Amino acid sequence: MVTLDTMPAKPIMNEMQSIQIQSMPMPSEEINTNTIESINNITAVNSIDSSTDEKKKASREEWSMEELSNHVRNTKKVDKDFLMIVDGSTGSGKSTWAVKFAKKNDDKFSIKDDIMFSQDEFINKIVNSEPGRTYIADEAINILFRRDFMLNKQKFILKLLDMARDKNLCIMFCVPNFWAIDKHLLEGRIKLRVHIARTGLVFLWKPSTNPFTPDKWCRRWNELVCSNWDFYMNARKTKGFLGFMRFGDLGSKEKRIYLEVKAEKKAMIAKLEEEKDKEQKEEEKKLFKVGELTMLALIRDQGWLKPGAMASLSAYRGITNQALGQQILKLKKSTRKENHILNNNPFKKEFEQAPVELQHTAQ
């Protein structure tokens, strides 16, 4: 079975061209009219901008959605999952390409249900997914951002990708910058890079399978080769290059549905983030108040407060001296109760050695 991992990069010179070149006469032979026509035909085939049927049949560099979909299915049969990065500048067509490929690769794909915009949505979708499905993590920088990979939820998402493998899933992560994704994920799990060079044209790369190279995507080499990329996109000379693909826009109905879903989900995410920020500020305010009262109680019990200090602090808080004293008393009772529960817990040792987040959950 041929997969993307075992398949070599597509050669620039295809078999038809090799046969024609081998049949060309040596300089000592007579060049007739048919030979000149043959050379002209080779030149025409080499033109990337040509869209003739002969060119499509002759070129083994250009991929179709059907071809790539077949290779992804074959790879999934061997490796059980297929994760790819779709990168490109804003508005270049990342989501358009991803939706078109997803519909080709998965008959059940739904724009409304199978495009994810947040970490929570991503987690719920993978956990509850049917085997063999295809999903899109749109604006995946919010899901797999490199700077956040030490957070607990990010670590959980990495473990979640193992579940994606067990369920034989194909997941596309749309990001503006390929290198913003965590290095361990890029070099360990991603099987294909789909770069939107410009609207309607993508380049395909696969990682190196060399077990001795630390640079699976040959970034240093390719960066040198493509130093003049803005003026000449010489993708053919890069390592890991598989070929290119053309694609068109979504249909008017699909595009309208996608834009509606995107606007709706982003608005929902913004609302949830606003509520989360509000809760976090309230919690911080509460913790600050508790800390302030704790310090005040300690200073008062040690006799370090000057006469009249409690009255001044009460006035500053806008409450009576008696109310401030009641708050301190309530805090001390609550602290004594928590300490009593902890000290009389038969699992105290195990509790103290547990991670902080588990301790909060247990309390």
C-alpha positions as CSV (number, residue, x, y, z in Angstrom):
1,M,0.0,0.0,0.0
2,V,1.4,3.4,-1.0
3,T,1.1,6.2,1.6
4,L,2.3,9.7,1.9
5,D,5.1,8.5,4.3
6,T,6.4,5.9,1.9
7,M,5.8,7.8,-1.3
8,P,8.8,9.8,-2.5
9,A,8.4,13.4,-3.6
10,K,6.9,13.6,-7.0
11,P,9.7,14.1,-9.6
12,I,9.7,17.2,-11.7
13,M,10.3,15.2,-14.9
14,N,7.6,12.7,-15.4
15,E,7.8,9.4,-17.2
16,M,6.4,10.7,-20.5
17,Q,9.0,13.4,-20.7
18,S,11.8,10.9,-19.9
19,I,10.7,8.6,-22.7
20,Q,10.6,11.6,-25.1
21,I,14.0,12.8,-24.1
22,Q,15.5,9.3,-24.4
23,S,14.2,9.1,-28.0
24,M,15.6,12.5,-29.0
25,P,18.5,12.3,-31.4
26,M,22.1,13.1,-30.5
27,P,23.7,16.2,-32.0
28,S,25.3,14.1,-34.7
29,E,21.9,12.9,-35.9
30,E,19.7,14.8,-38.3
31,I,17.0,16.8,-36.6
32,N,13.8,16.6,-38.6
33,T,10.5,18.4,-38.3
34,N,9.0,15.7,-36.1
35,T,11.8,16.1,-33.5
36,I,11.3,19.9,-33.3
37,E,7.6,19.3,-32.7
38,S,8.4,16.8,-30.0
39,I,10.7,19.3,-28.2
40,N,8.0,22.0,-28.5
41,N,5.5,19.6,-26.9
42,I,7.8,19.0,-24.0
43,T,8.1,22.7,-23.4
44,A,4.4,23.1,-23.4
45,V,4.0,20.3,-20.9
46,N,6.5,21.9,-18.6
47,S,4.4,25.1,-18.3
48,I,2.6,25.2,-14.9
49,D,0.1,27.8,-16.0
50,S,-1.1,25.5,-18.8
51,S,-4.5,23.9,-18.0
52,T,-4.9,21.5,-21.0
53,D,-5.9,17.9,-20.6
54,E,-2.5,16.8,-21.9
55,K,-0.7,18.7,-19.2
56,K,-2.9,17.3,-16.4
57,K,-2.2,13.7,-17.7
58,A,1.5,14.3,-18.1
59,S,2.3,16.1,-14.9
60,R,2.9,14.0,-11.8
61,E,3.5,17.1,-9.7
62,E,0.0,18.4,-9.7
63,W,-2.4,16.7,-7.3
64,S,-6.2,16.6,-7.4
65,M,-8.5,16.5,-4.3
66,E,-9.4,12.9,-5.2
67,E,-5.7,11.8,-5.3
68,L,-4.8,13.4,-2.0
69,S,-8.0,12.0,-0.4
70,N,-7.1,8.5,-1.5
71,H,-3.5,8.9,-0.1
72,V,-4.9,10.2,3.2
73,R,-7.3,7.2,3.4
74,N,-4.4,4.8,2.7
75,T,-2.2,6.4,5.3
76,K,-5.0,6.3,7.9
77,K,-5.3,2.5,7.3
78,V,-1.6,2.2,8.3
79,D,-1.1,4.9,10.9
80,K,-4.7,5.1,12.0
81,D,-5.0,9.0,11.9
82,F,-3.9,11.8,9.7
83,L,-3.1,15.3,11.1
84,M,-2.2,18.1,8.7
85,I,-1.5,21.8,9.0
86,V,-3.1,24.3,6.5
87,D,-1.2,27.5,6.7
88,G,-1.2,30.8,4.8
89,S,-1.9,34.5,5.2
90,T,-5.2,35.9,6.3
91,G,-7.8,35.6,3.6
92,S,-5.7,33.4,1.3
93,G,-8.2,30.6,1.4
94,K,-7.1,28.2,4.2
95,S,-10.7,27.5,5.3
96,T,-11.9,27.2,1.7
97,W,-9.4,24.6,0.8
98,A,-10.0,22.7,4.1
99,V,-13.7,22.6,3.6
100,K,-13.4,21.4,0.0
101,F,-11.0,18.7,1.0
102,A,-13.1,17.6,4.0
103,K,-16.2,17.2,1.8
104,K,-14.2,15.1,-0.6
105,N,-12.6,13.0,2.2
106,D,-15.7,12.5,4.4
107,D,-19.3,12.1,3.0
108,K,-20.7,13.0,6.5
109,F,-18.8,16.2,6.8
110,S,-21.0,19.2,7.9
111,I,-19.9,22.8,7.8
112,K,-22.2,23.5,10.7
113,D,-21.1,20.7,13.0
114,D,-17.6,19.7,12.0
115,I,-15.6,23.0,12.1
116,M,-14.2,23.9,15.5
117,F,-13.1,27.3,16.8
118,S,-12.3,26.8,20.5
119,Q,-10.5,24.4,22.8
120,D,-13.7,23.2,24.5
121,E,-15.4,22.6,21.2
122,F,-12.4,20.6,20.0
123,I,-12.3,18.5,23.1
124,N,-16.0,17.7,23.0
125,K,-15.9,16.9,19.3
126,I,-12.9,14.5,19.5
127,V,-14.2,12.7,22.6
128,N,-17.6,12.1,21.1
129,S,-16.6,11.5,17.5
130,E,-17.4,8.5,15.4
131,P,-14.5,6.5,14.0
132,G,-13.1,7.6,10.6
133,R,-14.4,11.2,10.6
134,T,-12.8,14.4,9.2
135,Y,-12.7,17.6,11.1
136,I,-11.4,21.2,10.7
137,A,-9.9,23.2,13.6
138,D,-10.4,26.6,12.1
139,E,-8.2,29.4,13.6
140,A,-6.4,26.6,15.4
141,I,-3.9,29.1,16.8
142,N,-6.5,29.4,19.7
143,I,-6.2,25.6,20.2
144,L,-2.6,24.7,19.7
145,F,-0.6,27.9,20.3
146,R,3.0,27.2,21.2
147,R,3.3,29.6,24.1
148,D,0.3,27.9,25.9
149,F,1.6,24.4,25.7
150,M,2.5,24.2,29.4
151,L,-1.0,24.9,30.5
152,N,-3.0,21.9,31.7
153,K,-5.7,22.1,29.0
154,Q,-3.0,22.2,26.3
155,K,-1.4,19.1,27.8
156,F,-4.8,17.4,27.8
157,I,-5.3,18.3,24.2
158,L,-2.0,16.6,23.3
159,K,-3.2,13.4,25.1
160,L,-6.5,13.9,23.3
161,L,-4.7,13.5,19.9
162,D,-3.9,9.9,20.9
163,M,-7.7,9.4,21.0
164,A,-7.8,10.8,17.5
165,R,-5.4,8.1,16.4
166,D,-7.4,5.4,18.0
167,K,-10.6,6.7,16.3
168,N,-8.9,6.9,12.9
169,L,-9.6,10.6,12.4
170,C,-8.4,13.1,9.9
171,I,-7.9,16.6,11.4
172,M,-6.9,19.8,9.6
173,F,-5.5,22.7,11.7
174,C,-5.8,26.1,9.9
175,V,-3.2,28.5,11.1
176,P,-1.6,31.7,9.7
177,N,1.9,30.6,10.8
178,F,3.1,27.0,10.4
179,W,5.9,27.6,12.9
180,A,3.7,28.9,15.7
181,I,2.6,25.3,16.4
182,D,4.4,23.5,19.2
183,K,7.6,21.8,17.9
184,H,6.9,18.4,19.4
185,L,3.5,18.3,17.7
186,L,5.0,19.4,14.3
187,E,7.8,16.8,14.4
188,G,5.9,14.0,16.0
189,R,2.3,14.0,14.7
190,I,1.8,16.2,11.7
191,K,2.0,14.2,8.4
192,L,1.4,16.9,5.8
193,R,1.8,20.7,5.4
194,V,-0.6,22.4,3.0
195,H,0.6,25.9,2.3
196,I,-1.7,28.4,0.6
197,A,0.8,30.1,-1.7
198,R,-1.9,32.4,-3.1
199,T,-5.6,32.1,-3.5
200,G,-6.3,29.1,-5.6
201,L,-2.8,27.5,-5.4
202,V,-1.4,25.3,-2.6
203,F,2.0,23.6,-2.1
204,L,2.3,20.3,-0.3
205,W,5.2,19.1,1.9
206,K,5.8,16.0,4.0
207,P,8.2,15.6,6.9
208,S,11.4,13.7,6.6
209,T,11.5,10.1,7.9
210,N,15.2,10.3,8.5
211,P,15.7,9.0,12.1
212,F,18.9,11.0,12.5
213,T,17.8,14.5,11.6
214,P,16.4,16.8,14.3
215,D,14.8,19.0,11.6
216,K,12.0,16.9,10.3
217,W,10.7,19.7,8.1
218,C,14.1,20.7,6.7
219,R,13.5,24.3,7.7
220,R,17.1,25.5,7.6
221,W,17.8,24.0,4.2
222,N,14.5,25.2,2.7
223,E,14.9,28.7,4.1
224,L,18.2,29.0,2.3
225,V,16.8,27.6,-0.9
226,C,13.8,29.9,-0.8
227,S,15.6,33.1,0.3
228,N,14.1,34.8,-2.8
229,W,10.6,33.3,-2.3
230,D,8.7,36.6,-2.6
231,F,9.9,37.0,-6.2
232,Y,10.2,33.3,-7.2
233,M,8.4,30.5,-5.4
234,N,10.9,27.7,-6.2
235,A,9.1,25.1,-4.2
236,R,10.4,22.3,-6.4
237,K,13.9,22.7,-5.0
238,T,12.9,22.3,-1.4
239,K,13.2,19.1,0.6
240,G,10.0,17.2,1.3
241,F,8.1,18.8,-1.6
242,L,5.3,16.7,-2.9
243,G,3.7,18.9,-5.5
244,F,1.0,21.5,-5.9
245,M,-2.8,21.7,-6.2
246,R,-5.2,24.2,-7.6
247,F,-8.6,24.9,-6.0
248,G,-11.6,27.1,-6.6
249,D,-13.9,28.9,-4.3
250,L,-16.8,27.4,-2.3
251,G,-20.2,27.5,-3.8
252,S,-22.4,30.5,-2.9
253,K,-24.6,28.4,-0.6
254,E,-21.6,26.7,1.2
255,K,-19.8,30.0,1.5
256,R,-22.9,31.7,3.1
257,I,-23.3,28.8,5.5
258,Y,-19.6,28.9,6.5
259,L,-19.6,32.6,7.1
260,E,-22.8,32.4,9.2
261,V,-21.4,29.5,11.3
262,K,-18.1,31.3,11.8
263,A,-19.7,34.5,12.9
264,E,-22.1,32.7,15.3
265,K,-19.4,30.6,16.9
266,K,-16.9,33.4,17.2
267,A,-19.6,35.5,18.9
268,M,-20.4,32.7,21.3
269,I,-16.7,32.2,22.1
270,A,-16.3,36.0,22.7
271,K,-19.3,35.9,25.1
272,L,-17.8,32.9,27.0
273,E,-14.4,34.5,27.3
274,E,-16.0,37.7,28.6
275,E,-17.9,35.7,31.2
276,K,-14.7,33.8,32.1
277,D,-12.8,37.1,32.5
278,K,-15.5,38.5,34.7
279,E,-15.5,35.4,36.9
280,Q,-11.7,35.5,37.1
281,K,-11.7,39.1,38.2
282,E,-14.3,38.4,40.9
283,E,-12.2,35.5,42.1
284,E,-9.1,37.7,42.2
285,K,-11.0,40.3,44.1
286,K,-12.2,37.8,46.6
287,L,-8.8,36.3,47.1
288,F,-7.3,39.8,47.6
289,K,-9.9,40.5,50.2
290,V,-9.2,37.2,52.1
291,G,-5.5,37.9,52.0
292,E,-6.0,41.4,53.3
293,L,-8.2,40.2,56.2
294,T,-5.7,37.4,57.0
295,M,-2.9,39.9,57.3
296,L,-5.0,42.2,59.3
297,A,-6.0,39.4,61.7
298,L,-2.4,38.4,62.2
299,I,-1.2,42.0,62.9
300,R,-4.1,42.6,65.3
301,D,-3.5,39.3,67.2
302,Q,0.2,40.1,67.6
303,G,-0.7,43.5,69.1
304,W,1.0,45.4,66.3
305,L,-1.9,47.7,65.6
306,K,-1.8,51.2,67.0
307,P,-4.9,52.5,68.9
308,G,-7.6,53.7,66.5
309,A,-6.1,51.7,63.6
310,M,-9.1,49.4,63.3
311,A,-11.5,52.3,63.2
312,S,-9.5,53.9,60.5
313,L,-9.4,50.7,58.4
314,S,-13.2,50.3,58.9
315,A,-13.8,53.8,57.7
316,Y,-11.6,53.2,54.7
317,R,-13.6,50.1,53.8
318,G,-16.9,51.9,54.3
319,I,-18.1,49.6,57.1
320,T,-18.4,49.8,60.9
321,N,-15.6,48.7,63.3
322,Q,-17.9,45.9,64.5
323,A,-18.5,44.6,60.9
324,L,-14.8,44.4,60.2
325,G,-14.3,42.4,63.4
326,Q,-17.1,40.0,62.3
327,Q,-15.4,39.5,59.0
328,I,-12.1,38.6,60.6
329,L,-13.8,36.3,63.1
330,K,-15.6,34.5,60.2
331,L,-12.4,34.1,58.3
332,K,-10.6,32.6,61.3
333,K,-13.5,30.1,62.0
334,S,-13.4,29.0,58.3
335,T,-9.6,28.6,58.4
336,R,-9.8,26.5,61.7
337,K,-12.5,24.3,60.1
338,E,-10.4,23.6,57.0
339,N,-7.3,22.8,59.1
340,H,-9.3,20.5,61.3
341,I,-10.6,18.5,58.3
342,L,-7.2,18.3,56.8
343,N,-5.4,17.3,60.0
344,N,-7.9,14.5,60.8
345,N,-7.9,13.1,57.2
346,P,-6.4,9.6,57.2
347,F,-5.2,10.3,53.6
348,K,-3.5,13.5,54.6
349,K,-0.1,12.4,53.3
350,E,-1.4,11.4,49.9
351,F,-3.5,14.6,49.8
352,E,-0.5,16.8,50.4
353,Q,1.5,15.0,47.7
354,A,-1.3,15.4,45.1
355,P,-1.2,18.1,42.4
356,V,-2.6,21.5,43.5
357,E,-5.5,21.3,41.1
358,L,-6.6,17.9,42.6
359,Q,-6.3,19.4,46.1
360,H,-8.7,22.2,45.2
361,T,-11.1,19.6,43.6
362,A,-11.0,17.4,46.8
363,Q,-11.7,20.4,49.0
